[in-house]
Every structure is written in C-alpha cells, then in structure tokens.
Amino acid sequence: MKHKAFPISMTFLWGVVFGSAMHSLTLGICMGLMMGIAFGLFDSDKKDH
C-alpha cells in the first residue's frame, strides 16, 4: 500500500487543483486522473520487480 500512496495523493492533488481552477469537481477529478495516467503514475507494477 505504501507504493500506491504517492500516485493516489498526486491524483488527489491534481483533482483539487483542476477542480478549483475550473469550478467543477467532476472535471477536476477527470483531469487529475488524466494527469496521473499521462505521467505514468499508475503503471508502477512493472518497475517494482
């Protein structure tokens, strides 16, 4: 769980940032997920081995 804390927290951070910038929580969450996927935060299972 420790190695998943950083991607989840970064996605949450981007979601809050985009949500406050766009004044829409749904768009903020979607943009946070897109930023996390774009920077490769969720494919860490290959790097762990």
Residue pairs with C-beta under 8 A, 6 or more apart in sequence:
3 44
3 48
4 44
6 41
7 36
7 41
7 42
7 44
10 35
10 36
10 41
11 32
11 33
11 35
11 36
11 41
12 32
13 32
14 28
14 31
14 32
14 35
14 36
15 28
15 29
15 31
15 32
15 33
16 28
16 32
17 28
17 32
18 27
18 28
18 31
18 32
18 35
19 25
19 27
19 28
19 29
19 32
20 28
21 28
22 28
22 31
36 42
